[in-house]
Amino acid sequence: MDCPPSWQQLPSLTTCGSGDVGPVPQGRNLTTNGNAVTNQLDLFEDSRDVMLRNDVLTALEQRNAAAGREALQRLGAEYPDDALVPTLETLVGVLESPVHGHFTNHGALRDTCEAWCLPCMPAARRAFGEAAGMAWCLPLWRALASAASPLPFHREMPEWHAVPLWMRAAEWTTARDSIKQIGSWRRMPITLAWMAETVYRLQGLDPAWPLLAELAWLSPKRLGALMQTLGDSSLVALRRRFDATFDGDGTIEDLCYFPAWSVAEKPGLAALLRAAEPSTGTLPEQGMRIMLELLTLERQGRQHDLVERRKDLRGLHAGLFEAYIRTR
C-alpha cells in the first residue's frame, strides 16, 4: 500500500499568482485610467483573502494550533463571511483539543469520535482535497487508536475499539496484532472482516482468500460490503460473473456460496481455499468442501467416488452443481 504523502507535501488552496499586482500607474495615468487602478485594487483584494486562507492552511499542515488560531482570527476579522471559515474552525479546533491519556470506557471513545473526528473528515477533504485531506487525519486516528488500546472488545459496541481506528490510520500491522488479542475473532463477522481487510492490505488477495471464504459463511452481507471496500479488480470481476451466472435466490445471501462457486470457476483457487478453517458447518461451507474434494477425485481418476460426490453436490444445491458441471 502506498504511504500517505508527507505533511509538507499537502497542497494549499490555489492562489492568484504570487499576489504581485504590478506597478501602480503614476501621475496622469492615475486620473485618466481610473478603471485600470480599480481593477488592480480588486485583484489585490481577491489575493488578500486567498493569502489569509493559505496562512491558516500552512499552520494546519504544520499542525501548529496556536499559529492556526491566530491566522484564522485574522481571516475572520477581515473576511467574516468567507465560506471556508467554518471548515478551518473545525480543523483548528481539532488541533487545539488533542487526546491525552487513555479512554477509560467505550462511551468516552464514542463521544470523542462523534464530537470532532467525524466532522473533521469532511472538513479536511474540503480544505486540502480528497487524498491529502484523508492523510491530514491520519495522526488523529493514530492518537485515538493509541488512547483506545486498553479498552477490551465490546460485543455491543464493536465499532468503538482500537482496531477500526488503527485501520483508519492505515496502521495495518498494529491493527492485525490488535485483532489477534480479541477472543474468538474468527467466529464474529465484524472481527473476521477486519482481519480479512488487514491481511489484504498487508499481503494482497491470495492470503486473504481463506478469510473471505469464512466470512461468506458467517455473513454474506458483510462480505459484500468488504468487497466494495477493497475494490480489488480481480475480485470485483469474479463477483460480477457470480452475480450474472449463479442460479441462487438473487439476493445478497447468495454470496454464502461464492467460495464454492469460485472453486468451480477458478480451480487454481483451490490451494488457497483449502486453508479456510472449519466454521459452523453450514451448507455453503459443505458445498466448498465437496467442490475441493471433487477436484482431488478428478485428479486421481477415482470415477466411482467422483460420481457419488457429484450426487452429494447436486443434492446440496442445484445451482452450485450446475456451476460445477458447466466448467467440466
C-alpha positions as CSV (number, residue, x, y, z in Angstrom):
1,M,0.0,0.0,0.0
2,D,1.3,3.4,-0.9
3,C,2.4,5.5,2.0
4,P,0.4,8.7,2.6
5,P,2.0,11.9,1.4
6,S,4.1,13.8,4.0
7,W,2.5,16.8,5.6
8,Q,5.0,19.1,3.9
9,Q,3.5,18.0,0.5
10,L,-0.1,18.7,1.4
11,P,-1.5,21.1,-1.2
12,S,-2.7,24.6,-0.3
13,L,-5.6,26.3,-2.0
14,T,-4.7,27.7,-5.3
15,T,-3.5,31.3,-5.1
16,C,-4.0,34.0,-7.6
17,G,-0.4,34.2,-8.8
18,S,2.1,35.5,-6.3
19,G,0.0,38.3,-5.1
20,D,2.0,40.9,-7.0
21,V,-0.4,43.4,-8.6
22,G,2.3,45.0,-10.8
23,P,3.4,48.7,-10.8
24,V,0.7,51.2,-9.8
25,P,0.3,53.9,-12.5
26,Q,1.7,57.3,-11.5
27,G,0.8,60.9,-12.3
28,R,-1.5,61.4,-15.2
29,N,-2.4,57.7,-15.6
30,L,-3.8,57.7,-12.0
31,T,-6.6,60.0,-13.0
32,T,-7.0,59.3,-16.7
33,N,-7.0,55.5,-16.3
34,G,-9.1,55.1,-13.2
35,N,-10.7,51.8,-14.3
36,A,-7.2,50.1,-14.5
37,V,-6.4,51.2,-11.0
38,T,-9.7,50.0,-9.7
39,N,-9.2,46.6,-11.3
40,Q,-5.8,46.2,-9.8
41,L,-7.1,47.1,-6.4
42,D,-9.8,44.5,-6.8
43,L,-7.2,41.9,-7.8
44,F,-5.2,42.8,-4.6
45,E,-8.3,42.4,-2.6
46,D,-9.0,39.0,-4.1
47,S,-5.4,37.9,-3.5
48,R,-5.6,39.1,0.1
49,D,-8.3,36.6,1.2
50,V,-6.6,33.7,-0.5
51,M,-3.3,34.7,1.2
52,L,-5.1,34.7,4.6
53,R,-6.7,31.4,3.9
54,N,-3.3,29.9,3.0
55,D,-1.8,31.2,6.2
56,V,-4.3,29.1,8.1
57,L,-3.8,26.1,5.8
58,T,0.0,26.3,6.3
59,A,-0.4,26.3,10.0
60,L,-2.7,23.3,9.8
61,E,-0.2,21.5,7.6
62,Q,2.4,22.1,10.3
63,R,-0.1,21.0,12.9
64,N,0.5,24.3,14.7
65,A,-2.6,25.0,16.7
66,A,-1.6,28.4,18.0
67,A,-0.5,29.7,14.6
68,G,-3.6,28.3,13.1
69,R,-5.9,30.1,15.6
70,E,-4.0,33.4,15.0
71,A,-4.2,33.1,11.2
72,L,-7.9,32.2,11.4
73,Q,-8.7,35.2,13.6
74,R,-7.1,37.5,11.0
75,L,-9.1,35.8,8.2
76,G,-12.3,36.1,10.2
77,A,-11.7,39.7,11.1
78,E,-11.2,40.8,7.6
79,Y,-13.5,38.4,5.8
80,P,-16.1,37.3,8.4
81,D,-18.4,35.8,5.6
82,D,-15.6,33.7,4.0
83,A,-17.1,30.4,3.1
84,L,-14.1,28.4,4.3
85,V,-14.0,29.9,7.9
86,P,-16.3,27.2,9.4
87,T,-14.3,24.5,7.8
88,L,-11.0,25.9,9.1
89,E,-12.5,26.5,12.5
90,T,-13.3,22.8,12.8
91,L,-9.7,21.8,11.9
92,V,-8.1,24.3,14.2
93,G,-10.4,23.2,17.0
94,V,-9.3,19.6,16.5
95,L,-5.6,20.6,16.9
96,E,-6.5,22.6,20.0
97,S,-8.1,19.5,21.6
98,P,-5.5,16.7,21.5
99,V,-6.3,13.4,23.1
100,H,-4.5,12.9,26.4
101,G,-4.0,9.6,28.3
102,H,-6.3,6.6,27.7
103,F,-10.0,6.2,27.4
104,T,-11.5,4.6,30.4
105,N,-14.7,3.4,28.8
106,H,-16.3,2.9,25.4
107,G,-18.7,5.7,25.8
108,A,-15.9,8.2,26.2
109,L,-14.3,7.0,23.0
110,R,-17.7,7.2,21.2
111,D,-18.4,10.7,22.4
112,T,-14.9,11.9,21.4
113,C,-15.2,10.4,17.9
114,E,-18.7,11.8,17.3
115,A,-17.8,15.2,18.6
116,W,-14.8,16.1,16.5
117,C,-13.4,13.1,14.5
118,L,-16.5,12.6,12.3
119,P,-16.9,16.4,11.4
120,C,-13.1,16.5,10.9
121,M,-13.0,14.2,7.9
122,P,-15.3,16.2,5.6
123,A,-13.7,19.4,6.7
124,A,-10.2,18.1,5.9
125,R,-11.3,16.9,2.5
126,R,-12.8,20.3,1.7
127,A,-9.7,22.2,2.9
128,F,-7.0,20.0,1.3
129,G,-8.7,17.8,-1.2
130,E,-9.7,14.1,-1.0
131,A,-6.4,12.3,-0.7
132,A,-4.5,15.0,1.2
133,G,-7.4,15.6,3.5
134,M,-7.6,12.0,4.5
135,A,-3.8,12.0,5.0
136,W,-4.1,15.0,7.3
137,C,-6.5,13.0,9.5
138,L,-4.1,10.0,9.9
139,P,-2.3,11.4,13.0
140,L,-5.7,12.0,14.7
141,W,-6.7,8.4,14.1
142,R,-3.3,7.2,15.4
143,A,-3.7,9.2,18.6
144,L,-7.3,7.9,19.1
145,A,-6.3,4.3,18.5
146,S,-3.4,4.5,21.0
147,A,-5.7,6.1,23.6
148,A,-8.3,3.3,22.9
149,S,-5.9,0.4,23.1
150,P,-6.6,-0.6,26.7
151,L,-10.3,-0.9,26.0
152,P,-11.5,-4.5,25.6
153,F,-13.6,-5.6,22.7
154,H,-17.3,-5.0,23.5
155,R,-19.8,-7.1,21.5
156,E,-22.5,-4.5,21.9
157,M,-20.2,-1.6,20.8
158,P,-17.8,-3.3,18.4
159,E,-17.0,-0.2,16.4
160,W,-15.7,1.6,19.4
161,H,-12.5,-0.2,19.7
162,A,-8.8,0.5,18.8
163,V,-8.8,-1.8,15.7
164,P,-11.0,0.2,13.3
165,L,-9.1,3.3,14.4
166,W,-5.7,1.7,13.6
167,M,-7.3,0.7,10.2
168,R,-8.4,4.3,9.6
169,A,-4.8,5.3,10.4
170,A,-3.5,2.7,7.8
171,E,-1.5,1.1,10.6
172,W,-2.3,-2.4,9.3
173,T,0.3,-4.4,11.2
174,T,-0.8,-2.9,14.5
175,A,-4.4,-3.5,13.6
176,R,-3.7,-7.1,12.8
177,D,-1.9,-7.6,16.1
178,S,-4.8,-6.0,18.0
179,I,-7.4,-8.3,16.3
180,K,-5.4,-11.3,17.4
181,Q,-5.9,-10.2,21.0
182,I,-9.7,-10.4,20.6
183,G,-11.1,-13.7,21.8
184,S,-12.8,-15.8,19.1
185,W,-12.2,-13.1,16.5
186,R,-12.6,-15.7,13.8
187,R,-16.2,-16.5,14.9
188,M,-17.5,-13.0,14.7
189,P,-18.3,-11.4,11.4
190,I,-17.0,-7.9,12.2
191,T,-13.7,-9.0,13.6
192,L,-13.2,-11.6,10.8
193,A,-13.9,-8.8,8.3
194,W,-11.3,-6.6,10.0
195,M,-8.7,-9.4,9.7
196,A,-9.5,-10.1,6.1
197,E,-9.0,-6.5,5.2
198,T,-5.8,-6.1,7.2
199,V,-4.3,-9.3,5.6
200,Y,-5.3,-8.0,2.2
201,R,-3.7,-4.6,2.8
202,L,-0.5,-6.2,4.1
203,Q,-0.2,-9.2,1.8
204,G,-2.6,-9.0,-1.1
205,L,-5.6,-11.0,-2.2
206,D,-4.2,-14.6,-2.2
207,P,-3.6,-14.8,1.6
208,A,-6.9,-13.2,2.3
209,W,-9.0,-15.8,0.4
210,P,-9.4,-18.3,3.3
211,L,-10.7,-15.4,5.5
212,L,-13.0,-14.2,2.7
213,A,-14.5,-17.7,2.5
214,E,-15.1,-18.0,6.2
215,L,-16.7,-14.5,6.2
216,A,-19.0,-15.6,3.4
217,W,-20.3,-18.4,5.5
218,L,-20.8,-16.2,8.6
219,S,-22.1,-13.1,7.0
220,P,-22.7,-12.8,3.2
221,K,-23.8,-9.2,3.6
222,R,-20.6,-8.2,5.3
223,L,-18.6,-10.0,2.7
224,G,-20.3,-7.9,0.0
225,A,-19.5,-4.7,1.9
226,L,-15.9,-5.7,2.3
227,M,-15.6,-6.5,-1.5
228,Q,-16.7,-2.9,-2.2
229,T,-14.2,-1.5,0.4
230,L,-11.3,-3.5,-1.1
231,G,-12.1,-2.6,-4.7
232,D,-9.8,-5.3,-5.9
233,S,-10.2,-5.6,-9.7
234,S,-9.9,-9.4,-10.0
235,L,-12.3,-9.9,-7.0
236,V,-14.8,-7.4,-8.5
237,A,-14.7,-9.2,-11.9
238,L,-15.3,-12.5,-10.2
239,R,-18.2,-11.1,-8.2
240,R,-19.8,-9.7,-11.3
241,R,-19.5,-13.1,-13.1
242,F,-21.0,-14.8,-10.0
243,D,-24.0,-12.4,-9.9
244,A,-24.6,-12.9,-13.6
245,T,-24.3,-16.7,-13.7
246,F,-25.1,-18.3,-10.3
247,D,-28.5,-19.8,-10.0
248,G,-29.5,-18.7,-6.5
249,D,-32.1,-16.6,-4.8
250,G,-30.9,-13.4,-6.4
251,T,-30.2,-11.8,-3.0
252,I,-27.1,-10.8,-1.1
253,E,-27.4,-14.1,0.8
254,D,-26.3,-15.9,-2.4
255,L,-22.7,-14.8,-1.5
256,C,-22.5,-17.5,1.0
257,Y,-21.9,-19.8,-2.0
258,F,-19.3,-17.5,-3.5
259,P,-16.3,-19.5,-2.2
260,A,-17.7,-22.9,-3.5
261,W,-18.6,-21.3,-6.9
262,S,-15.2,-19.7,-7.1
263,V,-13.6,-23.2,-6.9
264,A,-15.5,-24.3,-9.9
265,E,-14.9,-21.1,-11.8
266,K,-11.2,-20.8,-11.0
267,P,-9.8,-24.2,-9.9
268,G,-6.5,-22.5,-9.2
269,L,-8.1,-21.0,-6.0
270,A,-8.4,-24.5,-4.5
271,A,-5.0,-24.5,-2.9
272,L,-5.8,-21.1,-1.3
273,L,-9.3,-22.0,-0.1
274,R,-8.2,-25.3,1.4
275,A,-6.6,-23.2,4.2
276,A,-10.0,-21.9,5.3
277,E,-10.6,-23.2,8.8
278,P,-13.7,-25.2,9.7
279,S,-16.5,-22.8,10.6
280,T,-20.1,-23.6,11.6
281,G,-20.6,-26.5,9.1
282,T,-23.4,-24.7,7.1
283,L,-24.5,-26.0,3.6
284,P,-22.4,-23.3,1.8
285,E,-19.3,-24.5,3.7
286,Q,-20.1,-28.1,3.0
287,G,-20.5,-27.2,-0.7
288,M,-17.0,-25.8,-0.9
289,R,-15.5,-28.8,0.9
290,I,-17.3,-31.1,-1.6
291,M,-16.1,-28.9,-4.5
292,L,-12.5,-29.2,-3.3
293,E,-12.9,-33.0,-2.9
294,L,-14.2,-33.3,-6.4
295,L,-11.1,-31.6,-7.8
296,T,-9.0,-34.1,-5.9
297,L,-11.0,-37.1,-7.1
298,E,-10.8,-35.8,-10.7
299,R,-7.1,-35.6,-10.5
300,Q,-6.8,-39.1,-9.0
301,G,-9.2,-40.6,-11.6
302,R,-11.4,-42.2,-9.0
303,Q,-14.6,-42.3,-11.1
304,H,-16.8,-44.2,-8.7
305,D,-16.2,-41.9,-5.8
306,L,-16.4,-38.9,-8.2
307,V,-19.9,-39.9,-9.3
308,E,-21.1,-40.3,-5.7
309,R,-19.8,-36.9,-4.6
310,R,-21.3,-35.3,-7.6
311,K,-24.7,-36.7,-6.4
312,D,-24.0,-35.2,-3.0
313,L,-23.3,-31.8,-4.5
314,R,-26.4,-31.9,-6.6
315,G,-28.5,-32.7,-3.6
316,L,-26.9,-29.9,-1.6
317,H,-27.6,-27.1,-4.1
318,A,-28.7,-27.4,-7.7
319,G,-27.3,-24.0,-8.7
320,L,-23.9,-24.9,-7.3
321,F,-23.9,-28.3,-9.1
322,E,-24.8,-26.6,-12.3
323,A,-21.9,-24.2,-11.9
324,Y,-19.6,-27.2,-11.4
325,I,-20.9,-29.2,-14.4
326,R,-20.8,-26.2,-16.7
327,T,-17.0,-26.0,-16.2
328,R,-16.3,-29.7,-16.7
